[in-house]
Amino acid sequence: MTQFSFSLNATDGKARQGVIQMPRGEIRTPAFMPVGTAATVKAMLPESVAATGADILLGNTYHLMLRPTAERIERLGGLHKFMNWYKPILTDSGGFQVMSLSSLRKMSEEGVTFKSHIDGSKHHLSPERSMEIQRMLGSDIVMCFDECTPFPAEEKVSLESMRMSMRWAERSRAAFGDRPGYALFGIQQGSIFSEQRAESAEKLKEIGFDGYAIGGLAVGEGQATMFDVLDYAPDMLPADKPRYLMGVGKPDDIVGAVARGIDMMDCVLPSRSGRTGQVFTRHGVVNIKNARHQDDPRPLDEECTCPACSNYSRAYLHHVFRAQEMISGMLLTWHNLHYYQELMQGMRDAIQENRFDAFQKTFFSQRTEGDIEPL
Amino acid sequence: MTQFSFSLNATDGKARQGVIQMPRGEIRTPAFMPVGTAATVKAMLPESVAATGADILLGNTYHLMLRPTAERIERLGGLHKFMNWYKPILTDSGGFQVMSLSSLRKMSEEGVTFKSHIDGSKHHLSPERSMEIQRMLGSDIVMCFDECTPFPAEEKVSLESMRMSMRWAERSRAAFGDRPGYALFGIQQGSIFSEQRAESAEKLKEIGFDGYAIGGLAVGEGQATMFDVLDYAPDMLPADKPRYLMGVGKPDDIVGAVARGIDMMDCVLPSRSGRTGQVFTRHGVVNIKNARHQDDPRPLDEECTCPACSNYSRAYLHHVFRAQEMISGMLLTWHNLHYYQELMQGMRDAIQENRFDAFQKTFFSQRTEGDIEPL
C-alpha cells in the first residue's frame, strides 16, 4: 500500500515542484485545492472539478460535523463515497470556522463549545474531537486543531494563542495515532512575529508531522504583510515536507506564495467569484455583469480551453448572469477553477524548467487593474 | 438540403411513432421537449440535456425578446450559437407568457401591447412581430401567434377568442413566408367545446401548416377534462403532420396524451421539480427533502443510469437539497429530464413493437401515490 510521501522534482530559487503520493492518488505541487465546504464544490460536479486538473479537494469539518454530521457520513461509507470524489481530500480542523461562523462560543484549554449557525444546537470541538471527526469523514490529510490567531493581535496575545495551539498540536498528534496512508499536518502560528513563528516551527518539528501548514495569514493583514511573513516563515519548516498556506488566495497571492516556497494552497475565491460574476483571466479580472459585455461575441479568454470559453460568448455569460440563471455560476466557476489549475500547471512547468522568474514576469506584465477588456 | 418532413414508423391504436427530419437534426416522436426559457435549460449544460436523449428544446419568445432581445441574439449569430445548442429549437409565439407574466396589457385585433415584468419597459407583439422575432432567434419550429383561451371560458368567449386566433394564424402564415428548412405550426383552440375544436382544425388545415398544436389545455382544467378533449381533438388534425400538445405535463399526462395520438410535448415540470426537490421515477414521486431519506444509501432508482442515480445516495441528495447547494438542482434536474426521455423512448419502442397497451399497464401498475419509498 502506498503510504504518504513527498518528493521534490525541482527547485527554482525558493519555488519548489514536487509530488505527494497517497493511496487515493498523487498531488502535484504546487497544488491548489478547490474548497468543497458542504460535500460539494459549489456549482460543480466532481468530475468537472477533476477535469479542471484538481488532484485534491478541501472539505470543511465545521460544516460537515453540523450537517449531515460526521457520524452519518461514516455510516454512509465516508466523505469520498458520499460526494463521489475518490481522489485525496484534506479537511481543516473546524477551529477557524467555529470562530468565524458559530455563536456563543466558550473557549478553554480543553477546547471550544459553540452553537451551530444552522439550528443553534450545541457542539464541542477539541483536538481529540476534531481528530475523531476527520477520521470519521475519511479525510486523507487531517489538520491539527488550532486557534487561528486573529489579526491584528498584540504580541503577548499572539504568543499565548500560538502556545495553546502548540499544546493542541501535541494533543492532535496523540489523538490521531498511527494511521498508515493518512497524513496529519501541523499548523504554524505566531501572527507577524518572526520569533513566534520560529518557536512554533520548532515545536511542530519536535512533535513531528507529515506536512506543515502556515496558519494565521490571509486574515486581513494584506498582501504586503503576508509576503513579509512568507519571506521567512516557510524556511523555518522542514524542506522535505509539504508546506501548506491556508486560505490563499488571489492569483497574484498564489504566485507570490509559490515564489516563497509554498507547496499547497486552498481558497473559496475562484468558486465564490464564479457565482458573483467575477472572472479570473491571464489579463486580470472580468466583471461579467458590466453592460459592456452584453454585445461582445468573444469568449472570456480566447486562449482558454474551459467549457465557458470554448462554447460561449461574453454576451451569453453576461445574459445568464443578469437573468440569474444557474448556468452562470456553473460556467464561471468552471472557468475560474480551470484558470487556477492552469496557473498551477504553468508554475510547475516553469519551476521544472528553471524559468520561474520569467514566468512571474510574464504573469505580472499581462495583468491589468480593474475590470479588463482583454485581447 | 433536408427540408422539414414527418414520417410515421408505426402506430398502435391511436399512438404513433415517427420522426421529424430537419436540417439541424431529427426528432424522434413521441418527443418530449425540455424548456430552455431564457436560453438555458435551468441547472443544465446543453451537452447534458442532449445526453438525456432530448432531440429538441423549447425556447420562450417572451423572455428572449425582453432579455437579451431578439435583435441582440440575431447579431450574435442566432439562438443556437448563443446557447450552444445545435439541434432543433422550437419557440413559442410569446402570446401565452404575455398574458401570464406581463402587466398592463392592451389587446386588440391587431395584437397586444404590454409592460415587461423585468423592467416595466413597453413592448408589442402581433402575428407579424412574433414571426419576426422567431426568425431573428433562428427558431427551427415557429409557433403561430395566438391567444391561449383561459379556462374556464364561456362558450361565446371561447368562440370569439378562437376565431381571433384563427385570423392571427392566417396573418402568422403570411408573415412567416417561405423559409425552406424551417417549419410553422398552427395552434388549435376552442377550449373544451368540440364544435369549436372542429372549426379551428378546419380553418388551420385550410391555411396549411407543417405541424399542428393543441393549445388551451393544461391551463387548470385537470387531467380528466384534458383527456376528454384529447379523445377527439387530435383526430381532427391531419394524420400526416406532427401533433403537438403544448405545456404537458406530468408523466401520466404524457402517457395518456401519447395514447390519444400526440407526437410532441413540452413542460417545465421536470426541470422546475428538479430545483424544488421533487423527483420523478418509475415508481412515482420522491420528495427528497423528506427526513426519511437522510440515512438512505440507495439511489433514487436503482435501475436508472443517470448521473444522480449512478453516483449518489438519497442521503447525499437529501443533504445537498437541505444545504441549498446548486448540485442539488443540477443532479435532480438531470435525473428528471433523463427519466422523461427514457419514458419517451420506452413509448417509442412499445409503439414500434405493437405493445403500447402492455406498456401503459406496466407504467400505471408500478406507480404509487404520494412520496414513495421505491424498491
Interface residues (C-beta under 8 A of the other chain):
Chain A: A38 A39 T40 K42 A43 M44 L45 R67 P68 R72 R75 L76 G77 F82 M83 N84 Q294 D295 P297 P307 N311 Y312 S313 A315 Y316 H318 H319 V320 R322 A323 E325 M326 I327 G329 M330 L331
Chain B: A38 A39 T40 K42 A43 M44 L45 R67 P68 R72 R75 L76 G77 F82 M83 N84 Q294 D295 P297 P307 N311 Y312 S313 A315 Y316 H318 H319 V320 R322 A323 E325 M326 I327 G329 M330 L331
